[in-house]
Amino acid sequence: RMALAAGRDSAQRAAEGSAQLFIGGEMGIGNTTSASALAAVLLPRSPLTLVGPGTGLDLTGVRHKIQVIQSAVRLHAAHCGEPLEALRRLGGFEIAALAGAYLCCAQLGVPVLVDGFICSAAALCAVRL
């Protein structure tokens, strides 16, 4: 909830500063795993269809990443029926903050540019919320 609020506050500051477009950003280093896990439970889709090399993993690394995501989804699946709980259990602070910002922008009528996998997972979560 604190992360959602941080995103909301960021979007509100942007809107108060006369922003005509909100662009959330992320680095995509290390957080594609949580974004993939979150997308897997919200869509629902197999992690096999969502996982890629990210910032340059080799095939062994991709396989390990898939195993980690599958384990996380198995561990938390019974509790992820609601998007907020899925976000709490599988998302990171940055994903939750982006989702909070997107929700606030929707409420304020500020257009959002969604660019990148992590931002897309956050937007998916915002839509489901």
C-alpha positions as CSV (number, residue, x, y, z in Angstrom):
1,R,0.0,0.0,0.0
2,M,2.9,2.4,0.7
3,A,4.3,1.7,-2.8
4,L,1.0,2.3,-4.4
5,A,0.8,5.6,-2.5
6,A,4.3,6.6,-3.5
7,G,3.2,6.1,-7.2
8,R,0.0,8.0,-6.6
9,D,2.0,10.9,-5.0
10,S,4.4,11.0,-8.0
11,A,1.5,11.2,-10.5
12,Q,-0.3,13.8,-8.4
13,R,2.9,16.0,-8.4
14,A,3.3,15.6,-12.1
15,A,-0.4,16.6,-12.7
16,E,0.0,19.6,-10.4
17,G,3.0,20.6,-12.5
18,S,0.8,20.6,-15.6
19,A,2.1,17.4,-17.0
20,Q,0.3,16.4,-20.2
21,L,1.7,12.9,-20.2
22,F,3.0,10.6,-17.5
23,I,5.9,8.3,-18.4
24,G,6.9,5.8,-15.7
25,G,10.3,4.3,-15.9
26,E,12.3,1.4,-14.7
27,M,15.7,-0.1,-15.4
28,G,14.7,-3.6,-16.0
29,I,17.6,-5.1,-14.2
30,G,16.6,-7.9,-11.8
31,N,12.9,-7.0,-11.8
32,T,11.8,-8.9,-14.9
33,T,11.6,-11.9,-12.7
34,S,8.9,-10.4,-10.4
35,A,7.2,-8.8,-13.4
36,S,7.0,-12.2,-15.1
37,A,5.6,-13.9,-12.0
38,L,3.0,-11.2,-11.6
39,A,2.0,-11.4,-15.2
40,A,1.8,-15.2,-15.0
41,V,-0.8,-15.1,-12.2
42,L,-2.8,-12.2,-13.6
43,L,-3.1,-13.3,-17.2
44,P,-2.9,-16.4,-16.3
45,R,0.0,-17.7,-18.5
46,S,2.8,-20.2,-18.1
47,P,6.1,-18.5,-17.1
48,L,7.5,-20.4,-20.1
49,T,5.7,-17.9,-22.4
50,L,6.7,-14.9,-20.5
51,V,10.4,-15.3,-19.6
52,G,13.3,-14.2,-21.7
53,P,16.9,-13.4,-21.2
54,G,16.3,-10.0,-19.7
55,T,19.7,-8.2,-19.6
56,G,21.6,-11.0,-21.2
57,L,21.0,-14.3,-19.4
58,D,22.3,-17.4,-21.2
59,L,20.1,-20.5,-21.7
60,T,21.1,-21.9,-18.3
61,G,20.2,-18.6,-16.6
62,V,16.8,-18.4,-18.4
63,R,16.0,-22.0,-17.3
64,H,16.9,-21.0,-13.7
65,K,14.7,-17.9,-13.9
66,I,11.8,-20.0,-15.1
67,Q,12.2,-22.4,-12.2
68,V,12.3,-19.5,-9.7
69,I,9.2,-18.0,-11.2
70,Q,7.4,-21.4,-11.3
71,S,8.3,-21.9,-7.6
72,A,7.1,-18.5,-6.6
73,V,3.8,-18.9,-8.5
74,R,3.2,-22.4,-7.0
75,L,4.0,-21.0,-3.5
76,H,1.6,-18.0,-3.8
77,A,-1.0,-19.1,-6.4
78,A,-3.6,-20.0,-3.8
79,H,-3.5,-16.4,-2.4
80,C,-3.3,-14.5,-5.7
81,G,-6.9,-14.5,-6.7
82,E,-7.1,-10.8,-6.0
83,P,-4.7,-8.4,-7.9
84,L,-3.7,-6.5,-4.8
85,E,-2.6,-9.8,-3.1
86,A,-0.8,-10.9,-6.3
87,L,1.1,-7.6,-6.3
88,R,1.9,-7.9,-2.6
89,R,3.3,-11.4,-2.9
90,L,5.0,-11.3,-6.3
91,G,5.6,-7.7,-7.3
92,G,8.4,-5.4,-6.3
93,F,8.1,-1.8,-4.9
94,E,8.8,-0.3,-8.3
95,I,6.0,-2.3,-9.9
96,A,3.5,-1.4,-7.2
97,A,4.6,2.3,-7.4
98,L,4.1,2.3,-11.2
99,A,0.6,0.7,-10.7
100,G,-0.3,3.4,-8.2
101,A,0.8,6.1,-10.6
102,Y,-1.2,4.6,-13.4
103,L,-4.3,4.4,-11.3
104,C,-3.9,8.0,-10.2
105,C,-3.3,9.1,-13.8
106,A,-6.5,7.4,-14.8
107,Q,-8.4,9.1,-12.1
108,L,-7.0,12.5,-13.0
109,G,-7.4,12.0,-16.8
110,V,-3.6,12.2,-17.4
111,P,-2.5,10.0,-20.4
112,V,0.2,7.4,-19.6
113,L,2.9,6.1,-21.9
114,V,3.6,2.4,-20.9
115,D,7.0,1.3,-22.2
116,G,8.8,-1.9,-21.3
117,F,8.0,-5.2,-19.7
118,I,8.1,-4.1,-16.1
119,C,5.9,-1.0,-16.8
120,S,3.5,-3.3,-18.8
121,A,3.2,-5.7,-15.8
122,A,2.4,-2.7,-13.6
123,A,-0.2,-1.5,-16.1
124,L,-1.7,-4.9,-16.2
125,C,-1.9,-4.9,-12.4
126,A,-3.5,-1.4,-12.4
127,V,-6.1,-2.5,-14.9
128,R,-7.0,-5.5,-12.8
129,L,-7.1,-3.3,-9.7
